[in-house]
Each structure stands twice: as C-alpha cells, then as structure tokens.
Amino acid sequence: MAIFFFPGPPEIASIKHSFRTLPDVEFQAMPRSVRMLLRRAKVMQMNLIELNEGVNPSQNFIIKDISFDPNHPVTDVAKEIRSYLSVPLREQVSWNDRSEEFKKWRNVRYIRA
C-alpha cells in the first residue's frame, strides 16, 4: 500500500539483468508467470535489505545455534527461544502496540560469540 504514496514508481532493475548470459530468445520463452515470480522475489529481496539496513540477516539466524525436537511442546520451545533472545515474556507483554513490538523485535540482538 505504501507504494501509492511514493512520488514516483520505485526503480527496480529488470530481472533480465540476472540472466545476462541467457540469450534473448530463451528469456522471452520463459513463461510470464515465472518472470513475474522472479520480479516478486526481487522486490522481497529489496524489502529485506531495507528492513535490515543493508546487513545480511542470514548470518543472524538462530537456527545455527538452536535445534528442536518436533515432539517437544511449543511452550518449551518458546521458552528456550526467549531465553536465547533474552526477551522475557513479561517484557514482551509490556510492549504497547504493534509498531513498538516490531521495533523491539527488530532490535533484538541474537548474535552469539
């Protein structure tokens, strides 16, 4: 929705640039639905870069440090993740609105030495 408030359309590089070694004929033969999915993926990538201020978020994924047995109760998993992220339930409950929650979760630092 926010795009409608921009002064002009955002500049999005053509997905063809990602396939610069592919002959034009092959690129044009690619189904339109695939080209649209590639454009959507590029937009999501740009959004992720903006949300993370240019820092690659994949280096911060907690799945590098934590693994769970799918048979464990969700409440136990949540407790362990909260402990890992140093965000007690009491603190999260004190957050007043979604905007504040988003900012707080975004600023959680979970990089372990």
C-alpha positions in Angstrom: 0.0 0.0 0.0 2.8 2.4 0.8 3.9 2.4 -2.8 0.9 4.5 -3.7 2.3 7.4 -1.5 5.7 7.4 -3.3 6.3 10.4 -5.5 7.0 8.1 -8.4 7.3 4.4 -9.1 10.3 2.7 -7.5 13.2 1.8 -9.7 13.5 -2.0 -10.0 16.2 -3.4 -12.1 15.0 -5.7 -14.8 15.2 -9.3 -13.9 16.7 -9.9 -17.3 19.9 -8.4 -15.8 20.1 -11.5 -13.6 20.1 -13.7 -16.7 22.5 -11.7 -18.8 24.2 -14.8 -20.2 20.8 -16.2 -21.3 20.0 -15.4 -25.0 17.1 -13.1 -25.5 15.1 -15.8 -27.3 15.4 -18.1 -24.2 14.5 -15.3 -21.8 11.4 -14.5 -23.9 10.4 -18.2 -23.9 10.4 -18.2 -20.1 6.7 -18.3 -19.0 5.3 -15.0 -18.0 4.3 -16.4 -14.6 7.9 -17.4 -13.9 9.1 -13.9 -14.8 6.5 -12.4 -12.5 7.6 -14.7 -9.7 11.2 -13.6 -10.2 10.2 -9.9 -10.1 8.3 -10.6 -6.8 11.3 -12.3 -5.4 13.5 -9.4 -6.3 11.1 -7.0 -4.6 11.1 -9.1 -1.5 14.9 -9.2 -1.5 14.9 -5.4 -1.8 12.5 -5.1 1.1 14.6 -7.4 3.3 17.7 -5.4 2.5 15.8 -2.2 3.5 14.4 -3.7 6.7 17.8 -4.9 7.8 19.6 -1.7 6.8 21.8 -3.4 4.3 23.0 -6.1 6.7 22.6 -9.7 5.5 20.2 -11.2 8.0 21.1 -14.8 7.2 24.2 -14.5 9.4 22.0 -13.9 12.4 19.6 -16.9 12.1 19.2 -18.6 15.4 18.8 -22.0 13.7 22.6 -22.1 13.6 22.7 -22.3 17.4 19.4 -24.0 18.3 17.6 -27.1 17.2 14.4 -28.6 18.4 12.7 -31.9 18.5 9.4 -31.6 16.7 7.8 -33.6 19.5 8.7 -31.0 22.2 5.8 -28.9 23.4 5.6 -25.5 21.8 5.7 -23.8 25.1 9.1 -25.3 25.9 10.4 -24.3 22.5 9.2 -20.7 23.1 10.8 -20.6 26.5 14.1 -21.7 25.0 13.9 -19.1 22.2 13.0 -16.4 24.6 16.0 -17.3 26.7 18.3 -17.3 23.7 17.0 -13.9 22.6 17.0 -12.5 26.1 13.4 -11.3 25.8 11.3 -12.4 28.8 7.6 -12.9 28.3 7.0 -10.2 31.0 9.0 -7.7 28.8 7.1 -8.6 25.6 3.7 -8.2 27.3 4.7 -4.7 28.4 5.1 -3.5 24.7 2.2 -1.3 23.9 1.4 -1.6 20.2 2.4 -3.5 17.1 4.7 -0.7 15.9 6.6 -0.8 19.2 6.7 -4.6 19.1 8.1 -4.6 15.6 10.8 -2.1 16.6 11.7 -4.1 19.7 11.9 -7.5 17.8 13.9 -5.9 15.0 16.4 -4.6 17.5 16.9 -7.9 19.4 20.5 -8.9 19.0 20.9 -12.6 18.9 24.4 -13.0 17.6 26.2 -15.4 19.8 30.0 -15.4 20.1 
